[in-house]
Amino acid sequence: MVKQKKRIGIDARFYGPLGKGLGRYTQEIVDNIINIDVDNDYVIFLSPDNFDEFLIAPNNLSRVKKLKVNIRWYTLKEQLLFPFYLKKERLDLIHFPHFNVPIFIFNKFIVTVHDLILTKFPTVRATTLSPVIYKLKNLAYRLVIWLALKRSQKIITVSEFTKNDIIDQFHVSPSKIVVTYEGVANLAKGHDTLFVQKLDEEGTLERYKIKDNFLLYIGNAYPHKNLEGLVRVFFQVLKKCPHLRLVLVGKSDYFYERVKTYARSLNLYQENQAESPIIFPGYVPDTELEVLFKRALFYVFPSLYEGFGLPPLEAMAKGCPVLSSNKSSMPEILGEAASYFNPESDTQMEAAIEAMLSSADLREGLVHKGYEQAKKYNWWECAYATYKIYQLVLYGD
């Protein structure tokens, strides 16, 4: 029997660098799935900030439509107005790649839940809002995610850890949840191009005031990332290894400023001081991250909670040995390709860092294991598994 053509929407307002890790997930799902599924029509909802980032190939113009929606995520406008945009497009299914599903949605939908961080770390330290406003927003978050989980046709998660978290906290039937692991991006590959530019390694390091013999972290500085704990432990390690440096890469914001303040209190960081033990390069383009991965002694990931943990996998794919927290999803995702420590124990973290520093053989072994581990995660396979979920919901197969 010939299947009737369906109209599928994807909320891609996070698409691209704008949405950071969530943006990469959204971009990879959208870019791959419109090429995998050539039988159905797609409506891609974008924000004014990323509308021009999404390009439709000529062969897809007849069945892929992009629509600009000037509605910010996590807003009242999103809850009240976005459903009308969705209804107007007469969609058979809409995929929300994040939990922020409008309460008053009229359409059949599936939702991707990457983690439950806001239920695990509901503290004022995790926000710039006042305590009262934050508590109200946190209650709204819990209501939105509870309704999204309850009313969705299927729930996609990115790890078995997150799946079990959802089951434990929201008592969702396991049969409703499907795990689709994320992929590892080629950081040197630009949008829609396979050409890799030749990088000036020394020039890149000089531009960011980085010298050899450094540890690397790339990501945001939210409290659950535990960067203050890493800084505190690095202070102790530095007493034995005075020439060591710690490079913390991430766009400057309120949370990074707080880490800088803490580092200053330990005399580990001074603005515009080339010899500061801790270096904050700010945002670094993906292509230049290649250099940092290549030249770092190892990548250190002290996070207390992760739904998937993409940055250490990307480090592995670039030949950088990884020292990781042993919490949440990290052992599941990184397997035996990383060395681990308990991030809640300064003593364990310090010992793990020193063990990595003292053994070139350990680091080299992790490089080889890391390459193999990273190969297990592929964005095309993630998108194809997502497409099969669409098929199941729409056609029952």
DRENDO-1510 file (C-alpha; in Angstrom, 1 decimal, always signed):
<recs>
REC; n; res; u; v; w
REC; 1; MET; +0.0; +0.0; +0.0 .
REC; 2; VAL; +1.3; +3.5; -1.0 .
REC; 3; LYS; +1.7; +5.7; +2.1 .
REC; 4; GLN; +0.0; +9.1; +2.0 .
REC; 5; LYS; +2.4; +12.0; +1.9 .
REC; 6; LYS; +2.6; +13.8; +5.3 .
REC; 7; ARG; +3.6; +17.3; +6.4 .
REC; 8; ILE; +6.2; +17.4; +9.2 .
REC; 9; GLY; +7.4; +20.4; +11.1 .
REC; 10; ILE; +10.6; +20.8; +13.0 .
REC; 11; ASP; +11.0; +23.6; +15.6 .
REC; 12; ALA; +14.5; +24.8; +14.5 .
REC; 13; ARG; +14.7; +28.1; +16.2 .
REC; 14; PHE; +17.8; +26.8; +18.0 .
REC; 15; TYR; +19.4; +25.8; +14.6 .
REC; 16; GLY; +23.1; +26.4; +14.3 .
REC; 17; PRO; +25.8; +28.1; +16.5 .
REC; 18; LEU; +23.1; +30.3; +18.0 .
REC; 19; GLY; +21.8; +27.4; +20.1 .
REC; 20; LYS; +25.2; +26.0; +21.1 .
REC; 21; GLY; +25.0; +22.2; +21.8 .
REC; 22; LEU; +21.3; +22.2; +21.3 .
REC; 23; GLY; +21.8; +24.2; +18.1 .
REC; 24; ARG; +24.2; +21.6; +16.8 .
REC; 25; TYR; +21.8; +18.8; +17.5 .
REC; 26; THR; +18.9; +20.7; +15.8 .
REC; 27; GLN; +21.1; +21.5; +12.8 .
REC; 28; GLU; +22.3; +18.0; +12.3 .
REC; 29; ILE; +18.8; +16.5; +12.6 .
REC; 30; VAL; +17.3; +19.0; +10.1 .
REC; 31; ASP; +20.1; +18.9; +7.6 .
REC; 32; ASN; +20.2; +15.1; +7.5 .
REC; 33; ILE; +16.5; +14.2; +7.9 .
REC; 34; ILE; +15.3; +16.3; +4.9 .
REC; 35; ASN; +17.7; +14.2; +2.7 .
REC; 36; ILE; +16.8; +10.9; +4.3 .
REC; 37; ASP; +13.0; +11.3; +4.1 .
REC; 38; VAL; +12.3; +12.2; +0.4 .
REC; 39; ASP; +8.7; +11.1; +0.6 .
REC; 40; ASN; +7.2; +13.7; +3.0 .
REC; 41; ASP; +7.0; +17.5; +3.1 .
REC; 42; TYR; +8.8; +19.5; +5.8 .
REC; 43; VAL; +8.3; +22.9; +7.4 .
REC; 44; ILE; +11.3; +24.2; +9.2 .
REC; 45; PHE; +10.5; +26.9; +11.8 .
REC; 46; LEU; +13.5; +29.3; +12.2 .
REC; 47; SER; +14.2; +32.5; +14.2 .
REC; 48; PRO; +15.2; +35.8; +12.6 .
REC; 49; ASP; +18.7; +35.2; +13.8 .
REC; 50; ASN; +19.3; +31.9; +12.0 .
REC; 51; PHE; +16.8; +32.1; +9.1 .
REC; 52; ASP; +19.6; +32.7; +6.6 .
REC; 53; GLU; +21.8; +30.0; +8.1 .
REC; 54; PHE; +19.5; +27.2; +6.9 .
REC; 55; LEU; +19.9; +26.7; +3.1 .
REC; 56; ILE; +17.6; +24.5; +1.1 .
REC; 57; ALA; +19.2; +22.5; -1.8 .
REC; 58; PRO; +17.5; +23.1; -5.2 .
REC; 59; ASN; +16.3; +19.5; -5.3 .
REC; 60; ASN; +14.5; +20.0; -2.0 .
REC; 61; LEU; +12.7; +23.3; -2.8 .
REC; 62; SER; +9.5; +21.6; -3.8 .
REC; 63; ARG; +9.0; +19.8; -0.4 .
REC; 64; VAL; +10.9; +21.8; +2.2 .
REC; 65; LYS; +9.7; +25.2; +3.4 .
REC; 66; LYS; +11.4; +27.4; +5.9 .
REC; 67; LEU; +9.3; +29.8; +8.0 .
REC; 68; LYS; +10.6; +32.7; +10.0 .
REC; 69; VAL; +9.0; +32.9; +13.5 .
REC; 70; ASN; +9.9; +36.0; +15.6 .
REC; 71; ILE; +9.2; +34.2; +18.9 .
REC; 72; ARG; +11.9; +33.7; +21.5 .
REC; 73; TRP; +12.1; +30.4; +23.3 .
REC; 74; TYR; +11.1; +30.1; +27.0 .
REC; 75; THR; +8.7; +33.1; +26.7 .
REC; 76; LEU; +4.9; +33.6; +27.3 .
REC; 77; LYS; +4.7; +34.5; +23.6 .
REC; 78; GLU; +6.0; +31.1; +22.7 .
REC; 79; GLN; +3.4; +29.4; +24.8 .
REC; 80; LEU; +0.4; +31.5; +23.5 .
REC; 81; LEU; +1.3; +32.4; +19.9 .
REC; 82; PHE; +3.5; +29.7; +18.5 .
REC; 83; PRO; +0.7; +27.1; +18.5 .
REC; 84; PHE; -1.2; +29.2; +15.9 .
REC; 85; TYR; +1.8; +29.2; +13.6 .
REC; 86; LEU; +1.9; +25.5; +13.9 .
REC; 87; LYS; -1.8; +25.0; +13.3 .
REC; 88; LYS; -1.8; +27.3; +10.3 .
REC; 89; GLU; +0.7; +25.0; +8.5 .
REC; 90; ARG; -1.6; +21.9; +8.8 .
REC; 91; LEU; +1.1; +19.7; +10.1 .
REC; 92; ASP; +0.6; +16.0; +10.6 .
REC; 93; LEU; +3.5; +15.9; +13.1 .
REC; 94; ILE; +5.8; +18.4; +14.8 .
REC; 95; HIS; +9.2; +17.6; +16.3 .
REC; 96; PHE; +10.4; +19.8; +19.2 .
REC; 97; PRO; +14.2; +19.2; +19.7 .
REC; 98; HIS; +13.9; +20.6; +23.3 .
REC; 99; PHE; +11.4; +20.4; +26.1 .
REC; 100; ASN; +9.9; +23.9; +25.5 .
REC; 101; VAL; +6.6; +22.6; +23.9 .
REC; 102; PRO; +3.7; +25.1; +24.0 .
REC; 103; ILE; +1.1; +24.1; +26.5 .
REC; 104; PHE; -1.8; +24.9; +24.2 .
REC; 105; ILE; -0.4; +23.0; +21.2 .
REC; 106; PHE; -3.0; +21.6; +18.8 .
REC; 107; ASN; -0.7; +19.3; +16.8 .
REC; 108; LYS; +0.5; +15.7; +17.3 .
REC; 109; PHE; +4.2; +16.0; +18.4 .
REC; 110; ILE; +7.3; +14.3; +19.6 .
REC; 111; VAL; +9.9; +15.9; +21.9 .
REC; 112; THR; +13.6; +15.4; +22.5 .
REC; 113; VAL; +14.7; +15.7; +26.1 .
REC; 114; HIS; +18.4; +16.0; +26.5 .
REC; 115; ASP; +18.6; +16.2; +30.3 .
REC; 116; LEU; +16.8; +17.2; +33.4 .
REC; 117; ILE; +19.4; +19.6; +34.7 .
REC; 118; LEU; +16.9; +22.2; +35.9 .
REC; 119; THR; +15.2; +19.6; +38.2 .
REC; 120; LYS; +18.6; +18.4; +39.4 .
REC; 121; PHE; +20.1; +21.8; +40.1 .
REC; 122; PRO; +17.2; +24.1; +41.0 .
REC; 123; THR; +19.4; +26.7; +42.7 .
REC; 124; VAL; +19.6; +30.5; +42.3 .
REC; 125; ARG; +23.3; +30.1; +41.6 .
REC; 126; ALA; +22.3; +28.6; +38.2 .
REC; 127; THR; +20.6; +31.8; +37.1 .
REC; 128; THR; +20.9; +35.6; +36.9 .
REC; 129; LEU; +17.3; +36.0; +38.0 .
REC; 130; SER; +16.0; +37.1; +41.4 .
REC; 131; PRO; +15.2; +34.2; +43.8 .
REC; 132; VAL; +11.4; +34.7; +43.5 .
REC; 133; ILE; +11.4; +35.1; +39.7 .
REC; 134; TYR; +13.6; +32.0; +39.4 .
REC; 135; LYS; +11.4; +29.9; +41.5 .
REC; 136; LEU; +8.4; +30.9; +39.5 .
REC; 137; LYS; +10.2; +30.1; +36.2 .
REC; 138; ASN; +11.4; +26.8; +37.6 .
REC; 139; LEU; +7.8; +25.8; +38.5 .
REC; 140; ALA; +6.7; +26.8; +35.0 .
REC; 141; TYR; +9.5; +24.7; +33.5 .
REC; 142; ARG; +8.4; +21.6; +35.5 .
REC; 143; LEU; +4.8; +22.1; +34.3 .
REC; 144; VAL; +5.9; +22.6; +30.6 .
REC; 145; ILE; +8.1; +19.5; +30.6 .
REC; 146; TRP; +5.6; +17.4; +32.5 .
REC; 147; LEU; +2.9; +18.2; +30.0 .
REC; 148; ALA; +5.3; +17.7; +27.1 .
REC; 149; LEU; +6.2; +14.2; +28.3 .
REC; 150; LYS; +2.6; +13.3; +29.0 .
REC; 151; ARG; +1.1; +14.5; +25.8 .
REC; 152; SER; +3.9; +13.6; +23.3 .
REC; 153; GLN; +3.5; +10.6; +21.0 .
REC; 154; LYS; +7.1; +9.7; +21.6 .
REC; 155; ILE; +10.0; +11.0; +23.6 .
REC; 156; ILE; +13.5; +11.0; +22.3 .
REC; 157; THR; +16.5; +11.0; +24.7 .
REC; 158; VAL; +20.2; +11.1; +24.0 .
REC; 159; SER; +21.3; +8.5; +26.6 .
REC; 160; GLU; +20.1; +5.6; +28.6 .
REC; 161; PHE; +20.9; +7.7; +31.7 .
REC; 162; THR; +18.5; +10.5; +30.6 .
REC; 163; LYS; +15.9; +7.9; +29.8 .
REC; 164; ASN; +16.1; +6.4; +33.3 .
REC; 165; ASP; +16.1; +9.9; +34.8 .
REC; 166; ILE; +12.8; +10.7; +33.0 .
REC; 167; ILE; +11.2; +7.4; +34.1 .
REC; 168; ASP; +12.3; +8.0; +37.7 .
REC; 169; GLN; +11.2; +11.6; +38.0 .
REC; 170; PHE; +8.1; +11.7; +35.8 .
REC; 171; HIS; +7.0; +8.0; +35.8 .
REC; 172; VAL; +6.8; +7.8; +32.1 .
REC; 173; SER; +6.4; +4.4; +30.5 .
REC; 174; PRO; +9.7; +3.1; +29.2 .
REC; 175; SER; +8.1; +2.0; +25.9 .
REC; 176; LYS; +7.3; +5.7; +25.1 .
REC; 177; ILE; +11.0; +6.7; +25.2 .
REC; 178; VAL; +13.6; +6.0; +22.5 .
REC; 179; VAL; +17.3; +6.6; +22.9 .
REC; 180; THR; +19.1; +8.1; +19.9 .
REC; 181; TYR; +22.7; +8.9; +20.6 .
REC; 182; GLU; +24.1; +12.2; +19.3 .
REC; 183; GLY; +27.0; +12.3; +16.8 .
REC; 184; VAL; +30.4; +13.8; +16.6 .
REC; 185; ALA; +30.9; +16.8; +14.4 .
REC; 186; ASN; +33.9; +17.4; +12.2 .
REC; 187; LEU; +34.9; +20.7; +13.7 .
REC; 188; ALA; +37.1; +21.6; +10.8 .
REC; 189; LYS; +34.2; +21.3; +8.3 .
REC; 190; GLY; +32.4; +24.5; +7.5 .
REC; 191; HIS; +28.7; +24.7; +6.6 .
REC; 192; ASP; +28.0; +22.5; +3.6 .
REC; 193; THR; +31.7; +22.1; +2.6 .
REC; 194; LEU; +34.2; +19.3; +2.9 .
REC; 195; PHE; +37.2; +21.6; +2.5 .
REC; 196; VAL; +39.4; +22.0; +5.5 .
REC; 197; GLN; +41.5; +25.1; +5.7 .
REC; 198; LYS; +45.2; +24.9; +6.6 .
REC; 199; LEU; +45.6; +26.1; +10.2 .
REC; 200; ASP; +48.4; +28.2; +11.5 .
REC; 201; GLU; +49.0; +26.4; +14.9 .
REC; 202; GLU; +51.6; +28.7; +16.3 .
REC; 203; GLY; +49.6; +31.8; +15.2 .
REC; 204; THR; +46.5; +30.5; +16.8 .
REC; 205; LEU; +48.1; +29.8; +20.1 .
REC; 206; GLU; +49.9; +33.2; +20.1 .
REC; 207; ARG; +46.6; +35.0; +19.3 .
REC; 208; TYR; +45.0; +33.5; +22.4 .
REC; 209; LYS; +48.1; +33.9; +24.5 .
REC; 210; ILE; +48.4; +30.1; +25.0 .
REC; 211; LYS; +51.7; +28.3; +25.3 .
REC; 212; ASP; +52.3; +24.5; +25.3 .
REC; 213; ASN; +51.9; +22.4; +28.4 .
REC; 214; PHE; +48.2; +23.1; +29.0 .
REC; 215; LEU; +45.0; +21.4; +30.1 .
REC; 216; LEU; +41.9; +22.1; +28.1 .
REC; 217; TYR; +38.2; +22.6; +28.8 .
REC; 218; ILE; +35.7; +23.7; +26.2 .
REC; 219; GLY; +32.0; +24.5; +27.1 .
REC; 220; ASN; +29.9; +26.8; +29.2 .
REC; 221; ALA; +30.4; +27.7; +32.8 .
REC; 222; TYR; +27.0; +26.8; +34.3 .
REC; 223; PRO; +27.4; +25.7; +38.0 .
REC; 224; HIS; +26.8; +22.0; +37.2 .
REC; 225; LYS; +29.9; +22.1; +35.0 .
REC; 226; ASN; +31.9; +22.4; +38.2 .
REC; 227; LEU; +34.6; +24.8; +36.8 .
REC; 228; GLU; +35.2; +26.4; +40.2 .
REC; 229; GLY; +36.0; +22.9; +41.5 .
REC; 230; LEU; +38.4; +22.4; +38.7 .
REC; 231; VAL; +40.0; +25.8; +39.4 .
REC; 232; ARG; +40.3; +25.0; +43.1 .
REC; 233; VAL; +42.0; +21.7; +42.3 .
REC; 234; PHE; +44.3; +23.2; +39.6 .
REC; 235; PHE; +45.5; +25.6; +42.3 .
REC; 236; GLN; +46.9; +22.6; +44.2 .
REC; 237; VAL; +48.3; +20.9; +41.1 .
REC; 238; LEU; +50.1; +24.1; +40.2 .
REC; 239; LYS; +52.2; +23.9; +43.4 .
REC; 240; LYS; +53.9; +20.7; +42.0 .
REC; 241; CYS; +53.7; +21.8; +38.3 .
REC; 242; PRO; +54.3; +25.5; +38.2 .
REC; 243; HIS; +54.6; +25.7; +34.4 .
REC; 244; LEU; +51.3; +24.1; +33.8 .
REC; 245; ARG; +48.4; +26.1; +32.4 .
REC; 246; LEU; +44.6; +25.6; +32.3 .
REC; 247; VAL; +42.7; +26.9; +29.3 .
REC; 248; LEU; +39.0; +27.4; +29.8 .
REC; 249; VAL; +37.3; +28.1; +26.4 .
REC; 250; GLY; +33.7; +29.5; +26.3 .
REC; 251; LYS; +31.9; +32.6; +25.4 .
REC; 252; SER; +32.2; +35.2; +28.1 .
REC; 253; ASP; +29.0; +35.6; +30.1 .
REC; 254; TYR; +27.8; +36.0; +33.7 .
REC; 255; PHE; +28.8; +32.5; +34.6 .
REC; 256; TYR; +32.3; +32.7; +33.1 .
REC; 257; GLU; +32.8; +36.1; +34.9 .
REC; 258; ARG; +32.0; +34.3; +38.2 .
REC; 259; VAL; +34.7; +31.7; +37.4 .
REC; 260; LYS; +37.2; +34.5; +36.6 .
REC; 261; THR; +36.4; +36.2; +39.9 .
REC; 262; TYR; +37.1; +32.9; +41.7 .
REC; 263; ALA; +40.3; +32.4; +39.8 .
REC; 264; ARG; +41.4; +36.0; +40.7 .
REC; 265; SER; +40.8; +35.3; +44.4 .
REC; 266; LEU; +43.4; +32.5; +44.1 .
REC; 267; ASN; +45.8; +34.7; +42.1 .
REC; 268; LEU; +45.4; +32.4; +39.1 .
REC; 269; TYR; +44.1; +34.9; +36.7 .
REC; 270; GLN; +44.8; +38.6; +35.9 .
REC; 271; GLU; +43.3; +40.5; +33.0 .
REC; 272; ASN; +45.8; +41.0; +30.1 .
REC; 273; GLN; +48.5; +39.2; +32.0 .
REC; 274; ALA; +50.2; +36.8; +29.5 .
REC; 275; GLU; +51.6; +34.6; +32.2 .
REC; 276; SER; +48.4; +33.9; +34.1 .
REC; 277; PRO; +48.1; +30.2; +35.1 .
REC; 278; ILE; +44.5; +30.1; +33.9 .
REC; 279; ILE; +43.7; +31.5; +30.4 .
REC; 280; PHE; +40.2; +32.5; +29.3 .
REC; 281; PRO; +40.3; +32.8; +25.5 .
REC; 282; GLY; +36.5; +33.4; +25.2 .
REC; 283; TYR; +34.7; +32.1; +22.2 .
REC; 284; VAL; +37.0; +30.2; +19.8 .
REC; 285; PRO; +35.8; +29.2; +16.3 .
REC; 286; ASP; +35.4; +25.5; +15.6 .
REC; 287; THR; +38.2; +25.5; +13.1 .
REC; 288; GLU; +40.7; +26.9; +15.6 .
REC; 289; LEU; +39.5; +24.5; +18.3 .
REC; 290; GLU; +41.3; +21.9; +16.2 .
REC; 291; VAL; +44.6; +23.4; +17.2 .
REC; 292; LEU; +43.7; +23.5; +20.9 .
REC; 293; PHE; +42.7; +19.9; +20.9 .
REC; 294; LYS; +45.9; +18.9; +19.0 .
REC; 295; ARG; +48.2; +20.8; +21.4 .
REC; 296; ALA; +46.6; +20.2; +24.8 .
REC; 297; LEU; +48.1; +17.6; +27.1 .
REC; 298; PHE; +44.5; +16.4; +27.7 .
REC; 299; TYR; +40.9; +17.5; +27.9 .
REC; 300; VAL; +39.4; +17.7; +31.4 .
REC; 301; PHE; +35.7; +17.5; +32.0 .
REC; 302; PRO; +34.6; +18.0; +35.7 .
REC; 303; SER; +30.9; +18.2; +35.1 .
REC; 304; LEU; +28.5; +17.0; +37.8 .
REC; 305; TYR; +25.6; +16.2; +35.4 .
REC; 306; GLU; +25.3; +15.6; +31.7 .
REC; 307; GLY; +22.6; +14.2; +29.5 .
REC; 308; PHE; +25.1; +13.2; +26.8 .
REC; 309; GLY; +28.4; +15.1; +27.1 .
REC; 310; LEU; +29.4; +16.0; +23.5 .
REC; 311; PRO; +32.6; +18.0; +24.1 .
REC; 312; PRO; +34.7; +15.1; +25.5 .
REC; 313; LEU; +33.7; +13.0; +22.5 .
REC; 314; GLU; +34.7; +15.8; +20.1 .
REC; 315; ALA; +38.1; +15.9; +22.0 .
REC; 316; MET; +38.5; +12.2; +21.4 .
REC; 317; ALA; +37.6; +12.6; +17.7 .
REC; 318; LYS; +40.5; +15.1; +17.5 .
REC; 319; GLY; +43.1; +12.9; +19.1 .
REC; 320; CYS; +43.0; +14.6; +22.5 .
REC; 321; PRO; +43.1; +12.3; +25.6 .
REC; 322; VAL; +40.2; +12.8; +28.0 .
REC; 323; LEU; +40.0; +12.9; +31.7 .
REC; 324; SER; +36.3; +13.0; +32.7 .
REC; 325; SER; +33.9; +13.1; +35.6 .
REC; 326; ASN; +32.4; +9.7; +36.4 .
REC; 327; LYS; +28.9; +11.1; +37.0 .
REC; 328; SER; +25.6; +10.8; +35.1 .
REC; 329; SER; +25.9; +9.7; +31.5 .
REC; 330; MET; +29.7; +10.0; +31.1 .
REC; 331; PRO; +30.7; +6.4; +31.6 .
REC; 332; GLU; +27.9; +5.3; +29.3 .
REC; 333; ILE; +29.0; +7.6; +26.5 .
REC; 334; LEU; +32.8; +7.6; +26.9 .
REC; 335; GLY; +33.2; +3.9; +27.9 .
REC; 336; GLU; +36.8; +2.8; +28.5 .
REC; 337; ALA; +38.2; +5.5; +26.3 .
REC; 338; ALA; +38.5; +8.0; +29.1 .
REC; 339; SER; +40.1; +8.1; +32.5 .
REC; 340; TYR; +37.7; +9.0; +35.3 .
REC; 341; PHE; +37.4; +10.8; +38.7 .
REC; 342; ASN; +34.7; +11.7; +41.2 .
REC; 343; PRO; +34.1; +15.4; +40.6 .
REC; 344; GLU; +32.8; +15.8; +44.1 .
REC; 345; SER; +36.2; +14.8; +45.5 .
REC; 346; ASP; +39.0; +17.4; +45.2 .
REC; 347; THR; +41.4; +14.7; +46.3 .
REC; 348; GLN; +40.3; +12.3; +43.5 .
REC; 349; MET; +40.3; +15.0; +40.9 .
REC; 350; GLU; +43.8; +16.1; +41.9 .
REC; 351; ALA; +45.2; +12.5; +41.9 .
REC; 352; ALA; +43.6; +11.8; +38.4 .
REC; 353; ILE; +45.1; +15.0; +36.9 .
REC; 354; GLU; +48.5; +14.2; +38.3 .
REC; 355; ALA; +48.3; +10.6; +37.0 .
REC; 356; MET; +47.5; +11.9; +33.5 .
REC; 357; LEU; +50.3; +14.4; +33.7 .
REC; 358; SER; +52.9; +11.8; +34.8 .
REC; 359; SER; +52.1; +9.1; +32.2 .
REC; 360; ALA; +52.6; +9.8; +28.5 .
REC; 361; ASP; +51.7; +6.1; +27.9 .
REC; 362; LEU; +48.3; +6.6; +29.6 .
REC; 363; ARG; +47.6; +9.6; +27.5 .
REC; 364; GLU; +48.7; +7.9; +24.3 .
REC; 365; GLY; +46.5; +4.8; +25.1 .
REC; 366; LEU; +43.5; +7.0; +25.6 .
REC; 367; VAL; +44.1; +8.8; +22.3 .
REC; 368; HIS; +43.8; +5.4; +20.4 .
REC; 369; LYS; +40.8; +4.3; +22.4 .
REC; 370; GLY; +39.2; +7.7; +21.9 .
REC; 371; TYR; +39.4; +7.5; +18.2 .
REC; 372; GLU; +37.5; +4.2; +18.2 .
REC; 373; GLN; +34.9; +5.4; +20.8 .
REC; 374; ALA; +34.1; +8.6; +18.8 .
REC; 375; LYS; +33.4; +6.4; +15.7 .
REC; 376; LYS; +30.4; +4.9; +17.5 .
REC; 377; TYR; +28.5; +8.2; +17.3 .
REC; 378; ASN; +27.3; +9.4; +13.9 .
REC; 379; TRP; +24.9; +12.3; +13.2 .
REC; 380; TRP; +23.5; +10.5; +10.1 .
REC; 381; GLU; +22.6; +7.5; +12.2 .
REC; 382; CYS; +21.0; +9.8; +14.8 .
REC; 383; ALA; +18.9; +11.5; +12.2 .
REC; 384; TYR; +17.9; +8.1; +10.6 .
REC; 385; ALA; +16.8; +6.8; +14.0 .
REC; 386; THR; +14.7; +10.0; +14.4 .
REC; 387; TYR; +13.2; +9.5; +10.9 .
REC; 388; LYS; +12.2; +6.0; +11.9 .
REC; 389; ILE; +10.4; +7.4; +15.0 .
REC; 390; TYR; +8.5; +9.8; +12.7 .
REC; 391; GLN; +7.5; +6.8; +10.6 .
REC; 392; LEU; +6.3; +4.9; +13.6 .
REC; 393; VAL; +4.2; +7.8; +14.8 .
REC; 394; LEU; +2.7; +8.6; +11.4 .
REC; 395; TYR; +2.3; +5.2; +9.9 .
REC; 396; GLY; +2.7; +2.7; +12.7 .
REC; 397; ASP; +5.8; +1.1; +11.3 .
</recs>
